[in-house]
Amino acid sequence: MTQNKLSLPAPAKINLFLHITGRRADGYHELQTLFQLLDYGDQLDFERRDDSTITLSPTHPTIAEKDNLVYRAAKALQQQAQQHNPEHHYGVSMHLSKRLPLGGGLGGGSSDAATALIGLNQLWQLGFSREQLAAIGLELGADVPVFIHGRTAWAEGIGEILSPIDMPQCWFLILAPNVEVSTVTIFSHQQLTRDARAITIRAFLEQGGRNACQPIAEKLYPEVKTARNWLEQYANVRMTGTGACIFASFENEAQARKVLADVPQRWQAFVARGVNHSPAYPSSSSSKSLA
């Protein structure tokens, strides 16, 4: 039976640390990080079409449809599908329910693109493997593969060399300052530390790590530092990705929600649980990822 409609979550991630160990000739940065998936994020709704048209709603005020990562992911997968079956129509109407802030370091755009690939692979009954989808996703962005594979993971290279890791369950409060951080601006800044010594997973778990992008983000976007200073009243705080969002971890949901109630109204904030398997996949298939 052909499936015509599908709804899937696009979970957020946080970087529990982010070290930059070098810069490649192509401009990309070599890094080490730990991607922690969350049970909170955006949602994509799909409805199969009888033609080859791809649409995405709602329209974004600053991003043209053809430049949107979700639309680009769908087009890339459509092109791959039509190479195998040129007579078939692969069309879809997609609706994106956005909860994650842009420029927040939560991987929202990358996760949305990954969920588009995961969902359309199912809706169009393509049967592509996660490795095939991840290869398509990597062309869209370095963070897309971690969402395709659907595991909390230790990452190296430019973020695409992934090793699954099971982290103990904890709860996070994520706070979003009212700024949209430019990843390009952070990674191109002259004062960014790019020569961190590589560490092992064991060393991180024993000693922790830092976010090399945080000092630059706080310098260029003072609101990030203001938010970090406020949250540090309650717990240890770190920025995720290139910012702007910051986070603190708690042993249980009640502790996190108690702090959430105190967050000043000028900032967005939410509480989420760290998960080892992506909610974009059924639990029965998550264990196959990154095997």
N, C-alpha and C positions, 0 to 999 in steps of 0.2 A: 504494500500500500504506500502510495506516494505521500510524503509529509509536505504540507503546504505552509504551515506556520510554525514558528519556533521562537522562544525567548530564552536568552542566556545572560548571565551576569558577566561583567568585565571587572574583575577584582583589582583593587589597588595593591601596590607594593610599597614597602619602605626599605631603604638601605640601612642595615644595622651598622655598617661602617662603609667607608669608601676611600681606598688608598689609590693613588695614581703612581704607577711604577715606571712610566716612560711615555714617550710620544713617538708615533710611527711616522714614516716618511709621507704617508697619505693624509696626515693631520689628525688621525684618530689617536686617542690616548689608550695606552695599556693600563689596565686597572685590576684591582681586586676588590670584591664587594660580596656582601651576603644579602641576597634578595629575600625578604620575608613577605610572603603573601598574606593578605588580609581578607576577612570575610565581609568586606564592604567595598562598594564601587559603583560603576555605571551599569546600565542594562541596555542590551540590544534586542529589538524585536524584528523578526524577519517574516516576510510574506512572499512566497514564491510567485513569480509572474510567468505568463505563457509566452512572453517574448524575451528578447535579450537586453531589455532596458534595466539599468541599475539606478535606483534613486535612494537618497538619504534625506531624512527629515529629523528635526527641523533644520532650516538653513542657519548657518552660523554667521554672526554679524561681521566677523573679520577674516574668516577662512572660506575661500571659494570651494564649492563642492568637489571639484576635480583635484584640489590640494588636500582635502581632508583624508587623514590616514585610513579611516574606515572605508571610504569610497575607493581609495587607491588599492587597499587590500582586496576588496571585492573585484575590482577590475583585473588585478594581477592574477587572482585565482580563476576568474572567468577565461582569461587568455590561455592559462594552462589547461583548463578543462576543454576548451574548444580545439586545442591541438590534438587531443585524444578523440574527440567526438564533434567534428566541425558541423554536423547536421543538427545538433541538439541546441535548443534554446536554454541559456543560463541567465535568467533574469531574476531580480529581487527588488522588493521595496523594503527599506530598512528604516527603523526609527530608533534614535539614540536618546535614552533618558540619562542626562548628565548630572552626576552629583560631585564628581571630583574636580577640583579647581585646575584651570590651565596654569602651566608654569609652576606647578607645586612640587615636583619631584616625586609624585606618587605613581608615575607610569600610566596615567589615564589614557593618553592617546595611543600608546603602545599596546595597552591592554585592550582597548576598544578594537584596534586593528587585529589583534590576535583572536578576539572573540568573533570578529567578522569571518576570519579564515576558518575557525573551528565550526562556527554555525553553518556557513555556506558549504563546507565539506560534507556536513550531515544533510543539509536541506537539498543539495544538488546530487546527493548520493555518489560522491566522487571516489571515496575510499582511499584518499591520500593518507599517507602515514604522517605521524607527528614530525618526523625528520623532514619530510617533503614540505610540510606547511612551515616549519621553522626556517627552511632555506628561503622560501618566499618572503617570510616575515623579516628576515635579516636584511633584505633589500630595502625594506621600509624603515627600519630602525634597529639599533643594536639591542634595545630592550625587548623587542617583540618576541624573540625565541623563548625567553624564560616563561612568558605567559602561554605560549603554545605548548611547551612541555608540561606546564601546570604543576611545578614543584617549587617549594621554597628551596633555594639553591645557592651554593657558593659559586661565584662567577669570576672568571679571569679572561685574558685577551682583551677585547673591547666590550666584554660583557656577554659574549656568545659561547664561551667555553664553560659549560655548566656541570656541576656535580651536586646531585640531590643531597639534602641534609635535613634531618628531622630536628627541629628546634622544640624545646619545651614550651608548652602552651602558656601564653601570657596575654594580657590585655594592653592595648595601647590607646593613649589619647593623642590624637593628631590635631595640630592647630595650624590654621592657614592664615598667615599674615596677608594683608590686602595689597599684595604686589605679585606681579607675574615675572618670574625670573627667566632670563634668556640663557639657555644652556650654552649657546655659542659664545655669549659674552663671558661666562664663567670660565669655560675651557680655553678661551683664547687670552685670558688675562695674564699679563707678564709675571705677576706675583704668585700665580698658582704653583704649588709645590708638586713637581712631576717626577721626583726621584726617590719616592718612598721605597724602603727595603721590603721585598716580598716576604709575606708571613705565611704560616701554615694555618689550617683550620683549627688545630689544637691550640696554637698560640693565641688566636683570636678568642676562642672560647674561654681560655684561662685569663687572658690579659685585656681583652677588649681591643677596640681600635677607635679611629676618629674619622671624621669626614673632611678630606682635604679641601673640599669646595666651600666649607662653611665660613672660614675667615674672609674669603673674597665676597661671598654673598652678603655677609653682614656689613662689609665695608661699602658695597655698592647699593645695598638695599637696607638701610638702617632699621626699617620696620621688622626685619627678620631678627635682628639683635634685640629689639624691644620685646618682641614676643618670647624670645628665648629667655631673657632675663625674668620675665613674668612667670613662665612655667617652671623655672628653676627653683621657685619657692617650694615646689611640691616634690620634685624628683630630678634625677639626672636627665638631661635633655640633649638631643642631637638633631641635626638637620638631615633630611632625606634627600638623596640625589644631589642635584645642583640647586635645590631649594624650589620654592620658598618654605615649604611646610616643615615644621619641627614636630618631634614626638617625644613622649616619655612612656616607659613601660610600667605596668602594675601587675601585682600577683592575681588580682581578681577584678571582675567587672565593677563591683560596687565602689572600690577605691578610685577607679578611673572615672566613673560617673560622678563621684563626689567632686572631683576637680573640674570636670566638665561644667558642672553647675556654676562654678565661680568664674568661668572664662568671660572676659569683657565682651559686650555685645558687638563691638566693632570687628571682632574676629570670628571667622567660621571655625568650627571644631566638631569633631565626632569621636566616638569610641568604637574600636573594632578589635576583634580577636585575631591573633596570629594563627594562621593555618598552614599546614604542611602540604596540602593538596588543594588545587584550584577548584573553587565552586563552579567553574565553567565546564567541568567534566563530571560525569557520574562517578560516585565513589568507587564503583566496580572497575572503572578503567584507569583511575588515577595512578594506580601502582605500576602501570606499564610504562609510564613516562620516565624518560631518562634512564631506562634500564641498561 
